């Protein structure tokens, strides 16, 4: 049986007149992988969406078809699954379009036929990803008993066959119905489009620079999906009367602001989606504004819980204590400082690259310089390495940089997609 544990890291001391309380809450799950293996039959569904537009002609479609077959080999017996080919329209590749059912359970015969169907996929047409997402949602709806629903979406191009707002509307319509990891191969797709999909659907976005790497990425994604034995969990935040929840962010392993996803449990408690869980740990940054109290006062600022199926499995307390001792109130909690920097780092990278693309070199230089500074301060060596491919760094500590005139498009995309990946704080 899966178990959840929570741990709070904060400086609970506030100076006179202060109102804002920040805490990092680490949530750890154990036994979730075992729970999933024991109860997967009929409760898990997996869909692989492969771009079959004309731009995939050549090595990309060959690699994508092989990768989809590798993914099929990773799907556990008993799992509901389907394969979708996406162009300016979406169609089921398996089960075959003329099959009486839209999704089947994995078993040896289905695995063989699915791989055969994948081998028959051919590239043609344009790209309208809204149709892919809507078809996936329709297929998932055929198995309401499958509470854990995961999809992979692979594309090599822009969403050029429909208005952008049509994709955004489809994303809003399917949010909360399944999770989706989005992958782009090559340099012709738009990071912002796939990030919008992955962010809303609680997945990840990443660049696959070389088509030959698609198969290993798909293998890892499906293996990770199969290891998640808790279909969905809520992060619940209770705040006292008169307090305000400023924000709730996941800050590790990636940065994702969950604030707008709040649903009301009761007048004082909001629930934030976290998606499926395996055996893992995630960090969340919770910020609460409470009315200031006299020096010497203390109060409970928030109660943070994990609930599965409406049942609260673990709870942690965020506290506030007012003091006139500056040695206590001026202390910055290292976890809070670390993840505040990591969130700012993600924003600085994305804003800097956007400014560079728009031709605003002055803003791009300032933002990417700040990103270099933050990467150095938070010990994010991977981010520093990626930044070096886009800017020449004169001084890491001061954030003094110069834009590279010959920066490769793939290097910029790699920096962008990796911007939300964080390093765990050293404890």
C-alpha positions as CSV (number, residue, x, y, z in Angstrom):
1,X,0.0,0.0,0.0
2,X,1.3,3.5,-0.9
3,X,2.3,5.7,2.0
4,X,2.9,9.5,1.9
5,X,5.0,11.6,4.3
6,X,5.4,15.3,4.5
7,X,8.2,17.5,5.9
8,X,8.2,21.3,6.2
9,X,11.2,23.6,5.8
10,X,10.7,27.3,6.8
11,X,11.8,30.1,9.0
12,X,8.7,30.6,11.1
13,X,9.9,33.8,12.7
14,X,8.5,37.1,11.4
15,X,9.5,40.6,12.3
16,X,7.0,43.1,13.7
17,X,4.5,44.0,11.0
18,X,5.5,41.2,8.7
19,X,2.7,39.2,7.1
20,X,4.1,36.7,4.5
21,X,5.0,33.1,5.4
22,X,6.9,30.9,3.0
23,X,7.5,27.2,3.4
24,X,8.9,24.4,1.3
25,X,6.9,21.2,1.8
26,X,8.6,17.9,0.8
27,X,6.1,15.1,-0.1
28,X,7.5,11.6,-0.3
29,X,5.6,8.5,-1.5
30,X,6.7,5.0,-0.8
31,X,5.1,1.7,-1.9
32,X,3.3,3.4,-4.8
33,X,5.1,1.3,-7.4
34,X,4.2,-1.9,-5.6
35,X,0.6,-0.8,-5.3
36,X,0.5,-0.1,-9.0
37,X,1.9,-3.5,-10.0
38,X,-0.7,-5.2,-7.8
39,X,-3.7,-3.3,-9.1
40,X,-2.9,-2.2,-12.6
41,X,-5.2,-4.6,-14.5
42,X,-8.1,-2.6,-15.9
43,X,-7.3,0.6,-14.0
44,X,-4.5,2.1,-16.1
45,X,-4.7,3.4,-19.7
46,X,-1.9,4.6,-22.0
47,X,-2.2,6.3,-25.4
48,X,0.7,7.1,-27.7
49,X,0.1,10.0,-30.2
50,X,2.6,10.2,-33.1
51,X,2.8,13.1,-35.5
52,X,2.1,11.7,-39.0
53,X,2.0,15.0,-40.8
54,X,4.0,15.5,-44.0
55,X,6.9,17.1,-42.3
56,X,7.7,13.8,-40.6
57,X,8.8,12.3,-43.9
58,X,12.1,10.5,-43.7
59,X,14.2,9.7,-40.6
60,X,11.7,11.3,-38.2
61,X,8.8,9.0,-39.1
62,X,11.0,5.9,-39.2
63,X,12.4,6.7,-35.7
64,X,8.9,7.6,-34.4
65,X,7.4,4.3,-35.6
66,X,10.2,2.4,-34.0
67,X,9.9,4.4,-30.8
68,X,6.1,3.7,-30.6
69,X,6.8,0.0,-31.0
70,X,9.3,0.2,-28.2
71,X,6.7,2.0,-26.1
72,X,4.2,-0.8,-26.8
73,X,6.7,-3.3,-25.5
74,X,6.8,-1.4,-22.2
75,X,3.1,-1.3,-21.6
76,X,2.1,-3.9,-19.0
77,X,-0.4,-6.7,-19.8
78,X,-3.9,-5.7,-18.7
79,X,-3.3,-2.0,-19.4
80,X,-5.8,-0.3,-21.7
81,X,-4.0,1.2,-24.7
82,X,-4.4,2.8,-28.1
83,X,-2.2,4.4,-30.8
84,X,-3.2,7.7,-32.5
85,X,-1.7,9.1,-35.7
86,X,-1.9,12.9,-35.8
87,X,-1.8,15.3,-38.8
88,X,-4.4,18.0,-39.6
89,X,-6.8,15.4,-38.4
90,X,-6.4,12.6,-35.9
91,X,-7.2,9.0,-36.4
92,X,-6.8,5.8,-34.5
93,X,-3.9,3.6,-35.8
94,X,-4.7,0.9,-33.2
95,X,-7.2,-0.5,-32.5
96,X,-7.7,-0.3,-36.3
97,X,-10.1,2.4,-37.4
98,X,-12.7,-0.2,-38.4
99,X,-12.5,-2.0,-35.1
100,X,-15.6,-2.1,-32.9
101,X,-13.8,-0.8,-29.9
102,X,-11.5,2.3,-29.5
103,X,-9.2,0.9,-26.9
104,X,-8.1,-2.6,-25.8
105,X,-6.3,-4.3,-23.0
106,X,-2.7,-5.2,-23.6
107,X,-1.9,-8.9,-24.2
108,X,0.5,-10.7,-26.5
109,X,-1.8,-10.7,-29.5
110,X,-2.7,-7.1,-29.2
111,X,0.9,-6.2,-28.8
112,X,1.8,-7.9,-32.1
113,X,-1.1,-6.2,-33.9
114,X,-0.3,-2.8,-32.5
115,X,3.3,-3.0,-33.7
116,X,2.0,-4.1,-37.1
117,X,-0.4,-1.1,-37.2
118,X,2.4,1.2,-36.3
119,X,4.6,-0.1,-39.1
120,X,1.8,0.9,-41.6
121,X,1.7,4.6,-40.5
122,X,2.7,7.0,-43.2
123,X,3.2,10.8,-43.1
124,X,0.8,13.2,-44.9
125,X,-1.1,16.4,-44.3
126,X,-0.6,19.3,-41.9
127,X,-0.6,19.6,-38.1
128,X,-3.7,20.3,-35.8
129,X,-2.8,19.1,-32.4
130,X,-6.2,20.0,-30.9
131,X,-7.7,17.0,-32.9
132,X,-5.1,14.7,-31.4
133,X,-5.9,15.7,-27.9
134,X,-9.7,15.5,-28.4
135,X,-9.4,12.1,-29.9
136,X,-7.3,10.9,-27.0
137,X,-9.9,12.3,-24.6
138,X,-12.6,10.4,-26.5
139,X,-10.7,7.2,-26.4
140,X,-9.9,7.5,-22.7
141,X,-13.6,8.1,-22.0
142,X,-14.4,4.6,-23.2
143,X,-12.7,3.2,-20.1
144,X,-14.1,5.1,-17.1
145,X,-12.7,2.4,-14.8
146,X,-9.2,3.4,-15.8
147,X,-8.5,6.1,-13.2
148,X,-4.8,6.5,-14.2
149,X,-4.6,7.9,-17.8
150,X,-1.4,8.8,-19.4
151,X,-0.4,9.9,-22.9
152,X,2.7,10.7,-24.9
153,X,2.6,13.3,-27.7
154,X,5.4,13.5,-30.3
155,X,5.7,16.1,-33.0
156,X,8.3,17.6,-35.2
157,X,6.4,20.8,-36.3
158,X,4.3,23.7,-35.4
159,X,0.6,23.6,-34.9
160,X,0.1,25.3,-38.3
161,X,-3.3,23.8,-39.6
162,X,-5.6,25.6,-37.1
163,X,-5.7,28.8,-35.1
164,X,-3.7,28.8,-31.9
165,X,-6.8,29.5,-29.9
166,X,-8.3,26.2,-31.1
167,X,-5.4,24.3,-29.5
168,X,-5.7,26.3,-26.3
169,X,-9.4,25.6,-26.1
170,X,-8.8,21.9,-26.6
171,X,-6.2,21.9,-23.9
172,X,-8.7,23.6,-21.5
173,X,-11.4,21.1,-22.4
174,X,-9.2,18.0,-21.7
175,X,-7.4,19.4,-18.6
176,X,-7.9,17.1,-15.6
177,X,-9.0,14.2,-17.8
178,X,-5.5,12.7,-18.5
179,X,-1.8,13.5,-18.1
180,X,0.4,14.0,-21.1
181,X,4.2,14.2,-21.7
182,X,5.0,16.2,-24.8
183,X,8.1,15.7,-26.9
184,X,9.4,17.6,-29.9
185,X,12.0,16.2,-32.3
186,X,14.3,18.4,-34.3
187,X,14.2,22.2,-34.4
188,X,11.0,23.1,-36.3
189,X,8.5,22.8,-33.4
190,X,7.5,25.5,-30.9
191,X,8.5,25.1,-27.3
192,X,5.6,27.3,-26.1
193,X,3.0,25.1,-27.8
194,X,4.2,21.9,-26.2
195,X,4.8,23.6,-22.9
196,X,1.2,24.7,-22.9
197,X,0.0,21.1,-23.4
198,X,2.4,19.6,-20.9
199,X,1.8,22.2,-18.2
200,X,-2.0,22.0,-18.3
201,X,-1.9,18.2,-18.4
202,X,0.6,17.8,-15.6
203,X,3.3,16.3,-17.8
204,X,6.8,17.2,-19.0
205,X,8.1,18.9,-22.2
206,X,11.4,18.1,-23.7
207,X,13.5,18.3,-26.9
208,X,14.7,15.2,-28.7
209,X,17.4,16.6,-30.9
210,X,18.3,13.4,-32.7
211,X,15.5,11.1,-34.0
212,X,17.5,8.1,-33.0
213,X,16.9,9.1,-29.3
214,X,13.1,9.0,-29.6
215,X,12.9,5.3,-28.7
216,X,14.9,5.5,-25.5
217,X,12.8,8.5,-24.4
218,X,9.6,6.7,-25.1
219,X,10.8,3.6,-23.2
220,X,11.6,5.7,-20.2
221,X,8.3,7.6,-20.3
222,X,6.2,4.5,-20.5
223,X,8.2,2.7,-17.9
224,X,7.8,5.6,-15.5
225,X,4.0,5.7,-16.3
226,X,3.7,1.9,-15.5
227,X,5.5,2.5,-12.2
228,X,3.0,5.0,-10.8
229,X,0.6,3.1,-8.6
230,X,-1.4,6.1,-7.2
231,X,-3.6,7.5,-10.0
232,X,-4.1,10.9,-8.6
233,X,-3.4,12.9,-5.4
234,X,-4.4,16.3,-4.2
235,X,-2.3,18.8,-2.4
236,X,-4.6,20.5,0.1
237,X,-3.8,23.8,1.7
238,X,-5.9,25.0,4.7
239,X,-5.4,28.6,5.8
240,X,-7.1,30.3,8.7
241,X,-9.9,32.9,8.5
242,X,-8.5,36.2,7.3
243,X,-5.4,34.6,5.7
244,X,-4.7,34.5,1.9
245,X,-2.9,31.8,-0.1
246,X,-0.5,33.8,-2.2
247,X,0.6,30.9,-4.4
248,X,1.2,27.1,-4.5
249,X,4.1,25.9,-6.7
250,X,5.6,22.6,-7.4
251,X,9.4,23.4,-7.4
252,X,11.0,20.0,-7.7
253,X,11.6,18.1,-9.9
254,X,10.3,20.9,-12.1
255,X,8.7,24.3,-11.6
256,X,5.0,24.5,-12.1
257,X,2.6,27.1,-10.6
258,X,-0.5,25.3,-9.4
259,X,-2.2,28.4,-8.0
260,X,-4.8,28.7,-10.8
261,X,-5.7,25.0,-10.5
262,X,-7.3,25.5,-7.0
263,X,-10.6,23.9,-6.3
264,X,-12.6,24.5,-3.1
265,X,-12.7,21.7,-0.5
266,X,-14.4,24.1,2.0
267,X,-14.2,27.8,2.6
268,X,-10.8,27.6,4.2
269,X,-9.2,24.7,2.2
270,X,-8.2,24.6,-1.5
271,X,-7.1,21.5,-3.4
272,X,-4.4,21.5,-6.1
273,X,-3.8,18.6,-8.5
274,X,-0.6,16.7,-8.5
275,X,-1.3,13.8,-10.9
276,X,-0.1,10.2,-10.6
277,X,2.6,9.1,-8.1
278,X,5.2,6.4,-8.0
279,X,7.9,6.0,-5.4
280,X,9.3,9.5,-5.4
281,X,9.7,12.9,-3.7
282,X,8.5,16.3,-4.8
283,X,8.9,19.7,-3.3
284,X,6.2,22.4,-3.1
285,X,6.5,26.1,-2.3
286,X,3.5,27.4,-0.3
287,X,3.2,31.1,0.5
288,X,0.5,32.4,2.9
289,X,-0.3,36.0,3.9
290,X,-1.6,36.3,7.4
291,X,-2.7,39.4,9.4
292,X,0.2,40.8,11.4
293,X,0.2,40.1,15.1
294,X,2.0,41.6,18.1
295,X,5.6,40.5,19.0
296,X,5.4,37.3,21.0
297,X,2.3,36.0,19.2
298,X,2.3,32.7,17.2
299,X,-0.3,31.0,15.0
300,X,-0.8,28.2,12.6
301,X,-0.4,29.8,9.1
302,X,-1.3,26.7,7.0
303,X,-2.0,23.0,7.1
304,X,-0.7,21.2,4.0
305,X,-2.1,17.7,3.3
306,X,-2.0,15.0,0.7
307,X,-5.3,13.4,-0.1
308,X,-6.0,10.4,-2.3
309,X,-9.6,9.6,-3.2
310,X,-10.8,12.1,-0.7
311,X,-8.9,10.5,2.2
312,X,-6.1,12.6,3.9
313,X,-3.0,10.5,4.1
314,X,-0.5,12.9,5.6
315,X,-0.5,16.4,7.0
316,X,2.2,19.1,7.8
317,X,2.0,22.4,9.7
318,X,3.3,25.8,8.5
319,X,3.7,28.2,11.5
320,X,4.2,31.9,12.1
321,X,5.8,33.5,15.2
322,X,6.4,37.2,15.6
323,X,9.7,38.3,17.2
324,X,11.8,41.4,17.7
325,X,15.0,39.3,17.6
326,X,16.6,40.2,14.2
327,X,18.9,37.2,14.5
328,X,15.8,35.0,14.2
329,X,13.7,37.0,11.8
330,X,16.5,37.9,9.3
331,X,17.4,34.3,8.7
332,X,16.5,33.1,5.3
333,X,15.5,29.4,5.2
334,X,17.9,27.7,2.7
335,X,15.2,25.6,1.1
336,X,13.0,28.6,0.5
337,X,15.9,30.7,-0.9
338,X,17.0,27.9,-3.1
339,X,13.6,27.3,-4.8
340,X,12.8,31.0,-5.0
341,X,15.9,31.3,-7.0
342,X,15.1,28.3,-9.2
343,X,11.6,29.6,-10.0
344,X,13.2,33.0,-10.9
345,X,15.8,31.2,-13.0
346,X,13.1,29.5,-15.1
347,X,11.3,32.8,-15.7
348,X,14.6,34.6,-16.6
349,X,15.5,32.0,-19.2
350,X,12.1,32.0,-20.9
351,X,11.8,35.8,-20.9
352,X,15.4,36.2,-22.2
353,X,14.9,33.7,-25.0
354,X,11.5,35.3,-25.9
355,X,13.2,38.8,-26.0
356,X,16.0,37.4,-28.2
357,X,13.5,35.9,-30.6
358,X,11.7,39.3,-30.8
359,X,14.9,41.1,-31.6
360,X,15.2,42.9,-28.2
361,X,18.8,42.1,-27.6
362,X,19.1,44.5,-24.6
363,X,16.4,42.8,-22.6
364,X,17.6,39.4,-23.7
365,X,21.1,40.2,-22.4
366,X,19.8,41.4,-19.1
367,X,17.5,38.4,-18.5
368,X,19.9,35.8,-19.6
369,X,22.6,37.5,-17.5
370,X,20.3,37.2,-14.5
371,X,19.7,33.6,-15.4
372,X,23.5,32.9,-15.3
373,X,23.7,34.6,-11.9
374,X,20.8,32.6,-10.5
375,X,22.2,29.3,-11.9
376,X,25.5,30.0,-10.2
377,X,23.8,31.0,-6.9
378,X,21.6,27.9,-6.8
379,X,24.2,25.4,-8.0
380,X,22.3,24.5,-11.1
381,X,25.3,23.4,-13.2
382,X,23.2,21.9,-15.9
383,X,21.5,25.3,-16.5
384,X,24.9,27.0,-16.5
385,X,26.2,24.5,-19.1
386,X,23.2,25.1,-21.4
387,X,23.4,28.9,-21.0
388,X,27.0,28.8,-22.1
389,X,25.8,27.6,-25.5
390,X,23.6,30.7,-25.9
391,X,25.7,33.4,-24.2
392,X,29.4,34.2,-23.6
393,X,29.8,34.5,-19.8
394,X,32.2,37.2,-18.6
395,X,31.3,37.1,-14.9
396,X,28.9,34.4,-13.4
397,X,28.5,36.1,-10.0
398,X,27.6,39.5,-11.6
399,X,25.6,38.0,-14.4
400,X,27.7,39.8,-17.1
401,X,27.1,38.1,-20.5
402,X,27.2,38.7,-24.2
403,X,24.7,37.1,-26.6
404,X,26.3,34.6,-29.0
405,X,25.8,35.6,-32.6
406,X,26.1,32.0,-33.8
407,X,24.0,30.2,-31.2
408,X,22.3,27.2,-32.7
409,X,18.5,27.0,-32.7
410,X,18.6,23.5,-31.0
411,X,20.8,24.9,-28.2
412,X,18.2,27.7,-27.5
413,X,15.4,25.1,-27.6
414,X,17.3,22.8,-25.2
415,X,17.8,25.7,-22.8
416,X,14.1,26.7,-23.0
417,X,12.7,23.2,-22.5
418,X,15.1,22.5,-19.6
419,X,14.4,25.9,-17.9
420,X,11.8,24.4,-15.5
421,X,14.0,21.5,-14.4
422,X,15.3,22.2,-10.9
423,X,18.1,20.8,-8.7
424,X,17.1,19.5,-5.3
425,X,18.4,21.5,-2.4
426,X,21.4,20.0,-0.7
427,X,20.4,19.0,2.9
